[in-house]
């Protein structure tokens, strides 16, 4: 542990670590995020319809998040980036008081669905540990209702569903 909560996380396909994302990881993160958008577009083709320039829009966002004071940007790297998680430390809405900041984890993906239990769990634990060390009181993880492998991992990690969004194309 380097003092900020990030540390090596188990073994998977050889020597492995969850580490802080670096500028050289942007392309891999943007690629994995594009795969997630394609997957979610199959679940709900209106709400999750990717913009024509989604990758071009996401690239500078990811680059800004890496090293940002209010972000926790991690990758799971065993020689190849197998997954990533970006958590943003935010204040909760004024009407709620969870006892500290919230770590919102929206951008979170692994390269294969069966890797949520290993790669995804290691990333979640590392983001959680880092967020706790930085004063967060809770994590909030975005997950689509049809993303069964991710939902299974989140439940196994002790996360619970607190709200859901419903949508209807017009």
N, C-alpha and C positions, 0 to 999 in steps of 0.2 A: 504494500500500500504506500503510495507516494504522499500520504497526508491529506489528500483531497477525496479519498474514498475509492479511487480507481485502483484495481489490482488485477493480477492474473486470475483467470477463472477456469479452473479444471483442465481436463484433457479432451480433445476431440480432433481426430485426424492428425495426431502428432502434437508437436509443441503448439500451444495455443494461448492466446491472451485476449482479454477484453482490454482495449486501450483507448486513450483519447484519440478522436479522429484528427487527422492532419490534412493540410491542403491537398496533398497527393491522393487523398481518399475521396475527393469530391466526385470524380467520374463514377467510381464504384457505387457510391451512395445514390447518386442520381439514377444510375441504371437500375438498382434494386427498387428504388421508389417508383420508377416507371413500370416495372413489373407489377408492383402492388396496385398501381392505378389501373392497369389492364385487368388484373384479377377482380378488383372491386367494380369495374365497369361491367363485367359479366354478371355480377350480383345485382347491380342497379344501374342500368345504362343511361338514365337521365341524370340522377344526382351525381354519379361518379364519372360522367363523360369527360375524358381528358381534353384539355384545351389543345389546340393544334401545336402550340409552342410550349407545352407543359415542361419539357426537359429544359428548354432555354430559360424559362421562368424559374425553375427550381434550382438550377445551377448556382446563381448568385445568392439565393436564399441559403442554401447549404453552406456555401463559402462563408457567408456572414455568421452563421451559427457556430462554426468551428472557432473556438476560442472566445466567443462572446461571453461577457460577464454573467448574463442571465441564462446561459444555456449549458447543457451537459450533452456533449456530442461524442458518442462512443462507437467503435466498430469492434466486431469479432473477427480476428485475423489469425488464420493458421497458415499464413503464406499467401492466402487469398482472402479478400474480405467476404465473409459468409453472411454477415448481417450488420445492421446498424440500429441505433436508437438515438433520437434527439429529444431531450427533455428540456422544456423551457420553464424556468422558475418565475411564477407569476403570483400576484396578490389574488386572494380569493375575492369573489364578488362581495361588495360591502354588506350584504345581508347575511353572510355566513362568516363564521369564525372557527376554522378548523384548528387554530392554534399556531399558525405560521403560514408560510408560502405553500403554494401548490406546485408540484412538478408535473406539467402537462406533457405527456408523451404521445404525440400525434404521428410523427415520422418514425416508424418502427417496422423493420422488415428483415426477414431471413431469406436466403436464396432457395431453400426447398421447404415445402410444408412440413415434412417430418423432422425438420430441425428446430421447430419451435420449442420442443421439450428440452433441448440441449443448448443450442446457440441462443435462441430467444430468451430462455430462462436465465442464462448467464448474463446477457445484456440487461434484462430487467433487474436482476439482483444488483448489478454494478451501478445502474442508474439510481436505483433506490438507495443504495448505500451512499453514493455521492450526494444525492439530494438531501438525505438526512444530515450528512456532515455539513451541508451548506444551509441548514436551518429549515428545510421543508418539513411540513407536518403530514403531507400526504402526496401520493402520486395519483394521477388520473390518466388512464391509458385509453386511447381511441381504438375501437375494434368493431368491425362490421359484424352484423348478426349471422352472416353466412360463412364467416372465417372460423370454421370449427377448430382447426389445429391451434390457432392463436388463442381462441376463447378457452380451450381446454387447458393450455399452459397457464393462462392468467388465473383461472379458477384454482388450478393446482398450486399456484404461488400465493393463494390467499386473497386475491382480488375479488371484488363483488360488483355486480351491475348496480349502479345507482340511478341511472336515467337512460332513456333510449329516445331517439328521434324517429319520428314517422314522417314519411314523405309521400307525395302523390303528384305525378306529372300532370301538368295543366295544358 
